[in-house]
Amino acid sequence: MKYEFDTTTGEGSVIVTVVMEYERDEDGTYNENISDVIYEKVSLMGLFTDAQYRELEMEGTMRLSSHLLEEADHAKIVAYDYE
């Protein structure tokens, strides 16, 4: 599965799109990884320091968790309204 989000990075706080891939089963998500970082349609993978990459990965993991919780809450609301 894929999840994309926009964030800032670098000295000039440039806005980039981070593309994460993850897997999901009944126990939750796993194997979360950044598959690409895009700035103005150009891939920036391989241009980050380890520290920048870790920071993006931590932010992505937190955002993904929030996103999945919001999706689950929305699904519960829709299911309740449907009943």
Summary of the structure (lengths in Angstrom):
residues: 83
radius of gyration: 15.2
end to end distance: 29.1
largest distance: 51.3
contacts: 194
relative contact order: 0.17
helix: 40%
strand: 41%
